Amino acid sequence: MPSRDDQDFEDKRQQIIDGALQVFAQKGFEKATNKDIAIAANIGSPGLIYHYFKDKADLFRQVLEQRMPLLQLLSHNDEDMMGKPPREVLLVFGNAFLRALENPTSNALMRLVLSEAIRQPIVGELLNSIGPSRSIGFLTRYIERQIAAGTFKPLNPNAAARCFMGSLVAYALTRHVFHQPDAQELSPDMMVATAVEVFLQGIQFPAVESV
């Protein structure tokens, strides 16, 4: 059990992370200031943030890692996921990815940061190191392992990982950015289940029926 001081420290960190999530979602990474974050987190001084985080980039990283379901999953269950069967892993991965975008605050955060990433390469690099690089990296390693085990066909694992992610990204764009009516009618659960089925039909060796 953590000591009272350790618990107080962690509670304050989480308070700042919650405040920062609101500010980053409203203003983006570049325009968010420590003063904004301190007000949203209800802490006395903007300088107090540096007692808990190295800099704004470190705080931004913690916001994404601790408030985005997919990154939480990869941070704590990476190796555990590697040993699970393909359908289970892909369903958990896909649902975690889309679940974040169903949350209005997380959705607003990602939209703002993605628009910044186009204009500010440093924001793009930071975002990539936290999210897309880790997500694609995990899928690529998992697919490599399944190929080695003889479960998946010997396709390029990097390309295969992007094929699966691409279907989820296309759904997210049509649902949350372009607001296409048919995408609104298609639930995230159905999209993930279908994407997993289509992907496995293409990459998985057919099961050999016993005579």
Residue pairs with C-beta under 8 A, 6 or more apart in sequence:
2 10
9 52
12 43
12 52
13 52
13 53
13 62
14 66
15 41
15 42
15 43
16 37
16 41
16 43
16 49
16 52
16 53
16 59
17 59
17 62
17 63
17 66
17 67
18 41
19 37
19 38
19 39
19 40
19 41
19 42
19 43
20 32
20 37
20 40
20 41
20 59
20 60
20 63
21 63
21 67
21 105
21 106
21 109
22 40
22 105
23 32
23 36
23 37
23 40
24 32
24 60
24 63
24 109
24 112
24 113
25 105
25 106
25 108
25 109
25 112
26 108
26 112
27 36
27 112
28 112
28 113
28 115
28 116
29 56
29 60
29 112
29 113
29 116
29 120
29 123
29 126
30 116
30 120
30 123
32 56
33 46
34 46
34 47
34 49
34 56
35 46
37 46
37 49
37 59
38 44
38 45
38 46
38 48
38 49
43 49
49 59
53 59
53 62
57 126
60 126
60 130
61 126
61 130
63 109
64 71
64 127
64 130
64 131
65 71
65 72
65 75
65 130
66 72
67 106
68 100
68 106
68 131
69 96
69 97
69 99
69 100
70 93
70 96
70 97
70 99
70 100
70 131
70 135
71 130
71 131
71 134
72 96
73 81
73 92
73 93
73 96
74 81
74 134
74 135
74 138
78 138
81 89
81 92
81 93
81 138
81 142
82 141
82 142
82 145
86 146
86 151
86 152
86 200
86 204
87 196
87 200
89 142
90 164
90 195
90 196
90 199
90 200
91 192
91 193
91 196
93 135
93 138
93 139
94 164
94 168
94 191
94 192
94 195
94 196
95 188
95 189
95 192
97 135
97 165
97 168
98 168
98 171
98 172
98 188
98 191
98 192
99 188
100 106
100 107
100 110
101 107
101 110
101 172
101 175
101 176
102 188
107 176
111 176
111 177
113 123
113 127
114 127
116 123
117 123
117 124
117 127
118 124
135 165
136 158
136 161
136 162
136 165
139 160
139 161
139 164
139 165
140 157
140 158
140 160
140 161
141 157
143 152
143 155
143 157
143 160
143 161
143 203
144 157
146 152
147 153
147 154
147 155
147 157
150 205
151 204
151 205
152 160
152 203
152 204
152 205
153 203
153 204
153 205
155 203
160 203
163 199
164 195
164 199
167 191
167 195
167 198
167 199
168 191
168 192
168 195
171 183
171 186
171 188
171 191
171 195
174 180
174 182
174 183
175 183
175 184
175 186
